[in-house]
Amino acid sequence: AGNKYLASAIAKYDELTKLLTGNVAKYQDSKGDADLNVKLMEGALFNMGVAYSMRSNEPEPALRAYKEKAIEIFESLGTRYPKSEFAPLAINQVGTLWTVLDNPDKAKNALEQLQQRYPESPEAKNALFLLGKSLLELGRRQQAVRIFKDMFTGEGAYSDAQLLTAGNELLAAGERDIALEA
């Protein structure tokens, strides 16, 4: 049932983005209207990406295609609207989706881009932890441990629970000296 609603949402967001891409003069009478239309476009793109990423109960090739479409939309949002409030969230989603699609190298690239472009965003400050946690959940423990090690050499605003999780995984991997820093 959820996919039915997601498909409908995707269609509506797509319709909205097409309206806001064409001749928008009829939808705006002032600079304020133009600014609101940009905000609408940013929100529509972000939410359309989220809807694609949430598709489930599909055969594997379709699921992969939906996640890749979400990545395409999120990357487009980050490129077209780099100052958008949704841009750091979108790039963070790109990293998460590449992790889910079992491509940790592309995930790490996306999260490094997030940290370079939006270093003060909460998403950037938590990027390494989230990547490490996702890798753990996918059973890629060695890669997760490498990421958790990086948490202690860079900057980040990690919670006590995040540091404890990273420290425990490093300790279990025999990285005692780094784990004790946690």
C-alpha positions in Angstrom: 0.0 0.0 0.0 2.9 2.4 0.8 4.3 2.1 -2.6 1.0 3.2 -4.1 1.1 6.4 -2.2 4.8 6.9 -2.9 4.1 6.5 -6.6 1.4 9.1 -6.4 3.6 11.5 -4.4 6.4 11.1 -7.0 4.0 11.9 -9.8 2.7 15.1 -8.0 6.3 16.3 -7.2 7.3 15.6 -10.8 4.3 17.6 -12.0 5.2 20.5 -9.7 8.9 20.5 -10.8 7.8 20.6 -14.4 5.4 23.6 -13.7 8.3 25.4 -12.0 10.8 24.7 -14.7 8.8 26.1 -17.6 7.4 29.5 -18.0 7.0 30.5 -14.4 6.1 34.1 -15.0 2.4 33.3 -14.7 3.0 32.0 -11.2 4.8 35.0 -9.8 4.1 38.7 -9.7 7.0 39.8 -7.5 10.5 39.0 -6.4 9.0 37.4 -3.3 6.9 35.1 -5.5 10.0 34.1 -7.4 11.8 33.3 -4.2 8.9 31.2 -3.0 8.9 29.3 -6.3 12.6 28.5 -5.9 11.8 27.2 -2.3 8.9 25.2 -3.7 11.2 23.7 -6.3 13.9 22.8 -3.8 11.3 21.1 -1.5 9.7 19.3 -4.4 13.0 17.9 -5.6 14.1 16.9 -2.1 10.8 15.2 -1.3 10.7 13.5 -4.7 14.1 12.1 -4.0 12.9 10.8 -0.6 9.9 9.2 -2.1 12.0 7.4 -4.7 14.5 6.3 -2.0 11.6 4.8 0.1 10.2 2.6 -2.6 10.2 -1.0 -1.4 8.5 -4.4 -2.0 9.8 -4.4 -5.6 12.1 -6.8 -7.5 15.8 -6.0 -6.9 16.5 -4.3 -10.3 13.6 -1.9 -9.7 14.7 -1.1 -6.2 18.2 -0.3 -7.4 16.7 1.8 -10.2 14.6 3.8 -7.7 17.5 4.4 -5.4 19.7 5.5 -8.3 16.9 7.8 -9.4 16.8 9.3 -5.9 20.6 9.8 -6.0 20.2 11.6 -9.4 17.6 13.9 -7.9 19.5 14.6 -4.7 22.7 15.4 -6.7 20.7 17.6 -9.0 19.3 19.5 -6.0 22.8 20.0 -4.6 24.2 21.2 -7.9 21.3 23.5 -9.0 20.6 24.9 -5.5 23.8 24.7 -3.5 22.5 27.3 -1.0 19.3 25.5 -0.4 18.5 24.4 3.2 18.0 20.9 1.6 21.4 20.7 -0.1 23.3 19.2 2.9 20.5 16.8 3.5 20.4 15.8 -0.1 24.1 15.1 -0.3 23.9 13.2 3.0 21.1 11.1 1.4 23.4 10.4 -1.6 26.0 9.0 0.7 23.4 6.9 2.5 22.0 5.5 -0.7 25.4 4.6 -2.1 26.0 2.7 1.1 22.7 0.8 0.8 23.6 0.1 -2.8 26.8 -1.5 -1.5 29.2 1.1 -3.0 31.0 2.5 0.0 33.6 4.3 -2.1 30.9 6.5 -3.7 29.3 6.9 -0.3 32.5 8.1 1.2 33.0 10.5 -1.8 29.5 12.0 -1.2 30.1 12.4 2.5 33.5 14.0 1.9 31.8 16.4 -0.6 29.3 17.1 2.2 32.0 17.9 4.7 33.9 20.2 2.2 30.8 22.1 1.0 28.8 22.3 4.2 31.3 21.8 7.1 29.1 23.5 9.7 26.0 21.5 8.9 24.9 18.8 11.4 25.0 16.3 8.5 28.6 17.0 7.8 29.6 16.8 11.4 28.0 13.4 11.7 28.9 12.1 8.3 31.7 9.7 9.3 29.7 8.1 12.1 26.6 7.6 9.9 28.8 6.0 7.2 30.5 3.7 9.7 27.2 2.7 11.3 25.7 2.0 7.9 28.7 -0.2 6.9 28.3 -2.1 10.2 24.6 -2.7 9.5 25.6 -4.0 6.0 28.1 -6.4 7.6 31.1 -4.5 6.3 32.9 -4.4 9.7 36.5 -3.8 8.5 35.4 -0.8 6.4 33.3 0.5 9.4 36.3 0.2 11.7 38.4 2.3 9.2 35.7 5.0 9.1 35.4 5.0 12.9 39.2 5.5 13.1 38.8 8.5 10.9 36.3 10.0 13.4 39.1 10.4 15.9 41.5 12.1 13.5 39.1 14.7 12.0 36.6 17.1 13.3 33.1 16.3 14.3 30.4 16.9 16.8 29.6 13.4 17.9 27.3 12.5 20.7 28.5 10.3 23.7 26.5 7.4 22.2 28.2 7.8 18.8 31.6 7.8 20.4 30.7 4.8 22.6 29.5 2.9 19.5 32.7 3.7 17.6 34.9 3.0 20.5 33.3 -0.4 21.1 33.7 -1.4 17.5 37.3 -0.3 17.5 38.0 -2.2 20.7 36.4 -5.3 19.3 38.6 -4.9 16.2 41.7 -4.8 18.4 42.3 -1.1 17.9 42.7 -0.6 21.7 44.7 2.7 21.6 42.2 4.5 19.4 39.2 2.9 21.2 40.5 4.3 24.5 40.3 7.8 23.0 36.5 7.3 22.8 
